[in-house]
Amino acid sequence: MVRYRCTPALALLAVTFAVLANAQTGKTFPSDDEINLVLTQTERAIQLYKPLIDREEIEMGKSYADAVARDRQVMKALETAVKGFKGKPQEFNGPLGFAFFEWLDDASRNALLCASGAISSQISAGNTEKANSLIHLAQNCLDASTLIYTVSENAGSLYQRYVDAEQQLAVQATEVAEKCTNILKRNSPIQK
């Protein structure tokens, strides 16, 4: 007698059923439109913050050179990620999405540090014009930090949806594979 085995094709079929079940119930992966919206928001935040980094370098002086270098590095990483995700938005649904979220978080923190540094420097500024310029820089950096933080929250929410949907899909695939195995065991003729 022939004994039935769970073949790779049967396993693939089980995973396919799990994908279809995930699409019909429960959690969904972020869509291209949702990811593209976060990318557009990120581009706007970059446009707001990048010129402030140049101002920070000029107004804060050499003592902030390391901070400015880190700010530029984070902005470059974000710009590269946005370009990459624009061509393939679903790449966000993976490890690169988490890195993107971290870069947004870093950028928000860096902009807040820019504001804090400008306020601290304003206190010791020697003249009114310099103090006013530093206050203006602080306010702009604070605004940029708030915007980037909001975008970061949006990206984090999308990434959490990806993680939840991925987990649900894995659970469903395991359940379908177990059902397939049980059915095959029940229906397999025993060899003598």
C-alpha positions as CSV (number, residue, x, y, z in Angstrom):
1,M,0.0,0.0,0.0
2,V,1.0,3.6,-0.6
3,R,1.6,6.0,2.3
4,Y,0.9,9.7,1.7
5,R,3.6,12.2,2.6
6,C,3.5,16.0,3.1
7,T,5.4,17.1,0.1
8,P,6.9,20.6,-0.5
9,A,4.1,21.3,-2.9
10,L,1.5,20.4,-0.2
11,A,3.4,22.6,2.3
12,L,3.3,25.5,-0.2
13,L,-0.4,25.0,-0.6
14,A,-0.8,25.2,3.1
15,V,1.1,28.5,3.3
16,T,-1.0,29.8,0.4
17,F,-4.1,29.0,2.3
18,A,-2.7,30.8,5.3
19,V,-2.0,33.9,3.2
20,L,-5.5,33.9,1.8
21,A,-6.9,33.5,5.3
22,N,-4.8,36.4,6.5
23,A,-6.1,38.5,3.7
24,Q,-9.6,37.8,4.6
25,T,-9.4,38.1,8.4
26,G,-7.4,40.0,11.0
27,K,-4.4,42.1,10.5
28,T,-3.3,43.6,7.3
29,F,0.2,44.6,6.0
30,P,0.7,48.3,5.3
31,S,-0.3,49.2,1.7
32,D,1.8,51.0,-0.8
33,D,-0.4,54.1,-0.4
34,E,0.1,54.2,3.3
35,I,3.9,53.7,3.0
36,N,4.1,56.3,0.3
37,L,2.3,58.8,2.5
38,V,4.9,58.3,5.3
39,L,7.6,58.7,2.7
40,T,6.1,62.0,1.5
41,Q,5.8,63.2,5.1
42,T,9.5,62.2,5.6
43,E,10.5,64.2,2.5
44,R,8.8,67.3,3.9
45,A,10.4,66.9,7.3
46,I,13.9,66.5,5.6
47,Q,13.2,69.7,3.6
48,L,12.4,71.5,6.8
49,Y,15.3,70.2,8.9
50,K,18.3,70.0,6.5
51,P,18.7,73.8,6.2
52,L,18.6,74.0,9.9
53,I,21.6,71.7,10.2
54,D,23.6,74.2,8.2
55,R,22.4,77.0,10.4
56,E,23.2,75.0,13.5
57,E,26.8,74.5,12.2
58,I,27.2,78.3,11.5
59,E,25.6,79.6,14.6
60,M,26.7,77.0,17.2
61,G,30.3,76.8,16.0
62,K,32.9,74.1,16.1
63,S,31.8,72.8,19.5
64,Y,28.8,71.3,17.7
65,A,30.7,69.8,14.8
66,D,30.2,66.2,16.0
67,A,26.4,66.8,16.5
68,V,26.1,68.4,13.0
69,A,28.0,65.4,11.5
70,R,25.6,63.0,13.1
71,D,22.6,65.1,12.0
72,R,23.9,65.0,8.4
73,Q,24.5,61.3,8.6
74,V,20.9,60.6,9.7
75,M,19.5,62.9,7.0
76,K,21.5,61.1,4.4
77,A,20.3,57.7,5.6
78,L,16.7,58.9,5.5
79,E,17.1,60.4,2.0
80,T,18.6,57.1,0.8
81,A,15.8,55.1,2.4
82,V,13.1,57.3,0.9
83,K,14.6,56.9,-2.5
84,G,14.8,53.1,-2.1
85,F,11.3,52.8,-0.7
86,K,9.8,55.0,-3.4
87,G,10.7,52.3,-6.0
88,K,9.7,49.4,-3.8
89,P,7.3,50.5,-1.0
90,Q,6.8,47.0,0.3
91,E,10.5,46.8,1.3
92,F,9.3,48.9,4.3
93,N,7.7,45.7,5.5
94,G,10.9,44.1,6.7
95,P,14.1,44.9,8.6
96,L,14.7,48.1,6.6
97,G,11.4,49.5,7.8
98,F,12.6,49.2,11.3
99,A,15.9,51.0,10.4
100,F,13.8,53.7,8.8
101,F,11.8,54.1,11.9
102,E,15.0,54.3,14.0
103,W,16.4,57.0,11.7
104,L,13.3,59.1,12.1
105,D,13.5,58.7,15.9
106,D,17.2,59.8,15.7
107,A,16.4,62.8,13.6
108,S,13.6,63.9,15.9
109,R,16.0,63.7,18.9
110,N,18.8,65.5,17.0
111,A,16.5,68.3,16.1
112,L,15.4,68.6,19.7
113,L,19.1,68.7,20.8
114,C,19.6,71.5,18.2
115,A,16.8,73.5,19.9
116,S,18.2,72.8,23.4
117,G,21.7,73.8,22.3
118,A,20.5,77.0,20.7
119,I,18.6,78.0,23.8
120,S,21.6,77.2,26.0
121,S,23.9,79.3,23.7
122,Q,21.3,82.1,23.6
123,I,21.7,82.6,27.3
124,S,25.4,83.3,27.0
125,A,25.2,85.2,23.7
126,G,27.0,88.5,23.9
127,N,24.6,90.6,21.9
128,T,20.9,90.9,21.2
129,E,21.2,90.1,17.5
130,K,23.0,86.8,18.2
131,A,20.5,85.9,20.9
132,N,17.5,86.6,18.6
133,S,19.1,84.4,15.9
134,L,19.7,81.6,18.3
135,I,16.1,81.8,19.6
136,H,14.8,81.7,16.1
137,L,17.0,78.6,15.4
138,A,15.8,77.0,18.6
139,Q,12.1,77.5,17.6
140,N,12.7,76.2,14.1
141,C,14.6,73.1,15.4
142,L,11.8,72.5,17.9
143,D,9.2,72.7,15.0
144,A,11.3,70.3,12.9
145,S,11.6,67.9,15.9
146,T,7.8,67.9,16.4
147,L,7.2,67.2,12.7
148,I,9.8,64.4,12.5
149,Y,8.4,62.9,15.7
150,T,4.9,62.9,14.2
151,V,6.2,61.2,11.0
152,S,8.1,58.7,13.2
153,E,4.9,57.9,15.1
154,N,3.2,57.2,11.7
155,A,6.1,55.0,10.5
156,G,6.1,53.2,13.9
157,S,2.4,52.5,13.7
158,L,2.8,51.1,10.1
159,Y,5.7,49.0,11.2
160,Q,3.8,47.6,14.2
161,R,1.0,46.6,11.7
162,Y,3.6,44.8,9.6
163,V,4.9,42.9,12.7
164,D,1.4,42.0,13.8
165,A,0.3,40.8,10.4
166,E,3.6,38.8,9.9
167,Q,3.0,37.1,13.3
168,Q,-0.6,36.4,12.5
169,L,0.4,34.9,9.1
170,A,3.0,32.7,10.8
171,V,0.5,31.4,13.3
172,Q,-2.0,30.7,10.5
173,A,0.6,29.0,8.4
174,T,1.5,26.7,11.3
175,E,-2.1,25.9,12.0
176,V,-2.8,25.0,8.3
177,A,0.4,22.9,8.2
178,E,-0.7,21.1,11.3
179,K,-4.2,20.5,9.9
180,C,-2.6,19.2,6.7
181,T,-0.4,16.8,8.6
182,N,-3.3,15.6,10.7
183,I,-5.5,15.0,7.6
184,L,-2.7,13.1,5.9
185,K,-2.1,11.0,9.0
186,R,-5.8,10.2,9.3
187,N,-6.2,9.4,5.6
188,S,-3.0,7.6,4.9
189,P,-3.2,3.9,4.3
190,I,-0.9,1.9,6.5
191,Q,1.7,-0.1,4.6
192,K,2.0,-3.8,5.5
